[in-house]
Amino acid sequence: MKSILFVDDERNVLEGLQRMLYPMRKEWRMVFAQSGEEALKRMEEEPFDVIVSDMRMPGMDGATLLTEVMKRFPQTVRIVLTGQTGNESVFRSVGPAHQFLMKPCNPTALKACVDRAFTLRDLLNNDAIKRIVARVESLPALPATYTRLIKELQSPETSLAAIGKIIESDVAMTAKVLQLVNSAFFGLRQHVASATQAVTYLGLDTIKALVLMTGVFAQAHVTRLTAAFSLDGLWRHSMLVGVYAQAISRNASADEETIRNAFTAGVLHDAGILI
């Protein structure tokens, strides 16, 4: 049975969740906390598989709480459930959160979110790898690409097309922007598999906030990389696989969406190496 900790400073919200999720009582053991401090105390007393937290709370907000959980209880799946969008507190949760949900959230969507997180976690059989992956806030981007992105964002003549092209050329940036655009924060009714499409949906203001305010696209530190590893080599290989996958799809007369998906899959196929 999965143990899930729900955190929200509003008692009526917690009571509503309790009523809504009553049918799940045979699958989930649910505990409810009214503050970040109470949540951490509970987690010190007993282990939880999942924490679902609101963002805007007095004292310790959701972003701070999830960051603490990431450091102290890295194997716990971290989910944001909030009604707040487009502000600094939401952007701050981008790093420590695994999944994002918007209020009001029906039990089916919440269960699907938890199940997806557990399916991914179950694929990692090695406990050491689980701990490492769970602590990852961002993947390292190529320094040159990161610099180009910053320069382009600061240019008064920048465009969504130019930003999309830069992000699409980097494994780490592509992975992060697709995670964000497909989260409930942005309320899209369709799945987005292209970095260029993602940038168009998110808009320049959101991309600027994510890059300049949260540092979600972390620049790789060369000193932290082993001598045997080449970030440039990974980038060239990933882009080549993406181009070939795109060409194969086009040659097979696939539709445009499949062709875009093939390119993205090729670019991301070795993203795990960055961890």
C-alpha positions in Angstrom: 0.0 0.0 0.0 1.4 3.4 -1.0 1.8 6.0 1.7 0.9 9.5 0.6 1.3 12.8 2.5 -1.0 15.7 1.5 0.1 19.2 2.6 -2.1 22.3 2.5 -2.6 25.2 5.0 -6.3 25.3 4.4 -8.2 22.7 6.5 -11.2 22.7 4.2 -9.0 21.8 1.2 -7.5 18.8 3.1 -11.0 17.7 4.2 -12.1 18.0 0.6 -9.2 15.8 -0.6 -10.0 13.3 2.2 -13.6 13.0 1.0 -12.7 13.0 -2.7 -10.1 10.3 -2.2 -12.1 8.1 0.1 -12.5 5.4 -2.6 -8.7 5.1 -2.7 -8.4 4.1 1.0 -7.8 0.4 0.1 -4.8 1.4 -2.2 -3.4 4.4 -0.4 -2.6 5.2 3.2 -3.2 8.9 3.4 -1.9 11.4 5.9 -2.8 15.1 6.0 -0.6 18.0 7.2 -1.5 21.7 7.5 2.1 23.2 7.2 5.5 22.4 5.7 6.9 22.1 9.2 4.3 19.6 10.2 4.9 17.6 7.0 8.7 17.4 7.7 8.0 16.2 11.2 5.7 13.5 9.9 8.3 12.4 7.4 10.9 12.1 10.1 8.6 9.8 12.1 7.6 7.5 9.2 8.4 7.0 5.5 6.2 8.3 2.7 6.2 7.2 -0.9 4.6 10.4 -2.2 4.2 14.0 -1.0 1.5 16.2 -2.6 1.9 19.8 -1.6 0.2 23.2 -2.2 2.5 26.0 -3.2 1.3 29.1 -1.4 1.4 28.5 2.4 2.4 30.8 5.3 5.8 30.2 6.8 7.4 27.4 4.7 5.9 27.5 1.2 5.6 24.5 -1.1 8.8 25.2 -3.0 10.9 25.3 0.2 9.2 22.2 1.5 9.8 20.2 -1.6 13.4 21.3 -1.7 13.9 20.1 1.9 12.1 16.8 1.0 14.4 16.4 -2.0 17.5 16.8 0.2 16.4 14.7 3.2 14.0 12.1 1.7 15.1 11.9 -1.9 13.2 8.7 -2.8 9.8 10.3 -2.0 7.9 11.3 -5.1 7.2 15.1 -5.0 4.0 16.4 -6.6 2.7 20.0 -6.6 -1.1 20.5 -6.4 -1.9 24.2 -6.6 -4.2 26.8 -7.9 -1.4 29.4 -8.3 0.1 30.0 -11.8 2.4 32.4 -13.4 4.2 33.6 -10.3 7.6 33.3 -8.7 6.5 30.6 -6.1 5.3 28.4 -8.9 8.5 28.8 -11.0 10.5 28.0 -7.9 8.9 24.5 -7.7 10.1 23.6 -11.1 13.4 22.1 -9.8 12.3 20.1 -6.8 8.9 18.8 -8.2 8.5 15.6 -10.2 4.9 16.3 -11.3 2.6 19.3 -11.4 -1.2 19.3 -11.0 -3.7 22.1 -10.9 -6.6 22.6 -8.5 -9.4 21.5 -8.7 -8.0 18.1 -9.5 -10.2 15.0 -9.9 -9.2 11.7 -8.2 -8.6 10.0 -11.6 -6.0 12.6 -12.6 -4.3 12.4 -9.3 -4.2 8.6 -9.3 -2.8 8.7 -12.9 -0.1 11.1 -11.8 0.9 9.0 -8.8 0.8 5.8 -10.9 3.1 7.4 -13.6 5.6 8.5 -11.0 5.7 5.0 -9.5 6.0 3.3 -12.8 9.1 5.3 -13.6 10.5 4.8 -10.1 9.9 1.0 -10.4 12.0 0.9 -13.6 15.0 1.9 -11.5 15.9 -1.2 -9.6 19.1 0.2 -8.2 18.6 2.1 -4.9 21.7 4.2 -5.4 20.5 5.3 -8.8 17.1 6.1 -7.4 18.6 8.4 -4.8 20.8 10.2 -7.4 17.9 10.6 -10.0 15.5 11.8 -7.3 17.9 14.7 -6.3 18.3 15.9 -9.9 16.9 19.5 -10.3 18.2 20.2 -13.8 20.4 18.6 -16.4 23.6 20.3 -17.5 23.3 22.2 -20.8 26.2 22.9 -23.2 27.9 26.1 -22.0 28.0 27.6 -25.5 24.3 26.8 -26.0 23.4 28.2 -22.6 25.3 31.4 -23.4 23.6 31.8 -26.8 20.2 31.3 -25.1 20.9 34.0 -22.5 22.1 36.4 -25.2 19.1 35.8 -27.4 16.7 36.3 -24.4 18.3 39.6 -23.6 18.1 40.8 -27.2 15.2 43.3 -27.9 14.8 41.6 -31.4 14.5 38.1 -30.2 11.7 35.8 -31.4 10.0 32.5 -30.3 11.5 30.8 -33.4 15.0 31.8 -32.5 14.6 30.7 -28.9 13.0 27.4 -30.0 15.9 26.6 -32.3 18.4 27.1 -29.6 16.6 25.0 -27.0 15.9 22.3 -29.6 19.6 22.0 -30.2 20.4 21.0 -26.6 19.5 17.6 -24.9 19.0 19.0 -21.4 17.0 22.1 -22.4 14.7 20.0 -24.6 14.0 17.6 -21.8 13.1 20.3 -19.3 11.0 22.5 -21.6 8.9 19.4 -22.6 8.4 18.4 -19.0 7.1 21.9 -18.2 4.9 22.4 -21.2 3.2 19.1 -20.7 2.5 19.7 -17.0 -0.9 20.8 -15.7 0.5 24.2 -14.9 -0.1 25.3 -18.5 -3.4 23.5 -19.1 -2.8 22.3 -22.6 -5.2 19.7 -23.9 -2.7 18.1 -26.3 0.7 16.5 -25.8 3.6 18.5 -27.0 6.7 16.6 -28.2 8.6 19.4 -30.0 10.8 21.9 -28.2 10.0 24.6 -30.8 6.3 23.9 -30.2 6.8 24.0 -26.5 8.4 27.5 -26.6 5.5 28.8 -28.7 3.0 27.6 -26.1 5.0 28.8 -23.1 5.8 32.2 -24.6 8.8 34.5 -24.1 7.9 35.8 -20.7 7.7 32.3 -19.2 10.9 31.1 -20.9 12.7 34.3 -19.6 11.4 33.7 -16.1 12.4 30.0 -16.1 15.9 30.7 -17.4 16.8 34.0 -15.7 14.9 33.7 -12.5 15.0 30.0 -11.6 18.1 28.8 -13.4 16.2 25.8 -14.6 18.6 25.3 -17.5 21.8 24.8 -15.6 25.0 25.5 -17.4 27.4 22.5 -17.3 30.5 22.9 -15.1 33.4 21.5 -17.0 35.4 20.9 -13.8 32.7 18.5 -12.6 32.8 16.3 -15.7 35.1 13.3 -16.0 38.0 13.4 -18.5 36.4 10.5 -20.3 33.1 12.3 -20.9 32.6 14.8 -23.7 29.4 16.9 -23.5 30.1 18.1 -27.0 30.4 14.5 -28.2 27.0 13.6 -26.5 25.4 16.7 -28.2 26.7 15.8 -31.7 25.6 12.1 -31.3 22.2 13.1 -30.0 21.5 15.6 -32.7 22.7 13.1 -35.4 20.3 10.4 -34.0 17.5 13.0 -34.0 18.1 14.0 -37.6 18.3 10.3 -38.7 15.2 9.4 -36.8 13.4 12.4 -38.5 14.6 11.3 -41.9 13.5 7.7 -41.4 10.1 8.9 -40.3 9.8 11.2 -43.3 10.9 8.4 -45.7 8.2 6.2 -44.2 5.6 8.9 -45.1 4.8 9.5 -41.5 2.6 12.5 -40.5 4.2 15.8 -39.3 3.6 15.1 -35.6 5.3 11.7 -35.8 8.2 13.2 -37.6 8.6 15.8 -34.9 8.3 13.1 -32.2 11.0 11.0 -33.9 13.4 13.9 -33.9 12.7 14.7 -30.2 13.1 11.0 -29.3 16.4 10.8 -31.1 17.7 13.9 -29.3 16.7 12.6 -25.9 17.5 8.9 -26.3 20.8 9.3 -24.2 19.6 12.0 -21.8 20.2 9.6 -18.9 24.0 9.9 -19.4 23.8 13.5 -18.1 22.7 12.3 -14.7 
